[in-house]
Amino acid sequence: MEKFSKVKEVIAAIEADAEKFYNAGNAAAGTRVRKAMQDLKVLAQEIRTEVTEKKNSAK
């Protein structure tokens, strides 16, 4: 659950930069959004691995 909470925190933190990029055309904000998306990708993979391990160990 800790990593899932981290995903929510990253999304909340990047919301302002996404707004700046899409509505104001701020390229630097776009770079920050891309980095945050990469971080989310890594977190998502870690969560997937944890879920699979937990699911398989319950059998």
C-alpha positions as CSV (number, residue, x, y, z in Angstrom):
1,M,0.0,0.0,0.0
2,E,3.0,2.3,0.6
3,K,3.9,2.4,-3.1
4,F,0.3,2.9,-4.1
5,S,0.2,6.0,-1.9
6,K,3.5,7.2,-3.5
7,V,1.8,6.9,-6.9
8,K,-1.0,9.2,-5.7
9,E,1.5,11.7,-4.3
10,V,3.5,11.9,-7.5
11,I,0.3,12.5,-9.5
12,A,-0.8,15.2,-7.2
13,A,2.6,16.8,-7.3
14,I,2.8,16.9,-11.1
15,E,-0.7,18.3,-11.6
16,A,0.4,21.9,-11.7
17,D,3.2,21.2,-14.2
18,A,0.7,19.3,-16.4
19,E,-1.5,22.3,-16.4
20,K,1.4,24.6,-17.3
21,F,2.5,22.4,-20.1
22,Y,-0.9,21.7,-21.7
23,N,-2.5,25.1,-21.2
24,A,0.5,27.5,-21.2
25,G,2.9,25.7,-23.5
26,N,5.7,25.7,-20.8
27,A,8.3,23.3,-22.2
28,A,10.2,23.0,-18.9
29,A,7.0,21.9,-17.2
30,G,6.6,19.2,-20.0
31,T,10.0,17.9,-19.1
32,R,9.0,17.6,-15.5
33,V,5.8,15.8,-16.5
34,R,7.8,13.3,-18.6
35,K,10.1,12.6,-15.7
36,A,7.2,12.1,-13.3
37,M,5.6,9.7,-15.8
38,Q,8.8,7.7,-15.9
39,D,8.8,7.6,-12.1
40,L,5.2,6.4,-12.2
41,K,6.1,3.7,-14.7
42,V,8.8,2.4,-12.3
43,L,6.5,2.5,-9.3
44,A,3.7,0.7,-11.3
45,Q,6.1,-2.1,-12.2
46,E,7.2,-2.5,-8.6
47,I,3.6,-2.7,-7.5
48,R,2.8,-5.3,-10.2
49,T,5.7,-7.4,-9.0
50,E,4.6,-7.1,-5.4
51,V,1.0,-8.1,-6.2
52,T,2.2,-11.1,-8.3
53,E,4.5,-12.3,-5.5
54,K,1.8,-11.9,-2.8
55,K,-0.8,-13.6,-5.0
56,N,1.5,-16.5,-5.8
57,S,2.6,-17.0,-2.2
58,A,-1.0,-17.3,-1.0
59,K,-1.5,-20.5,-3.0
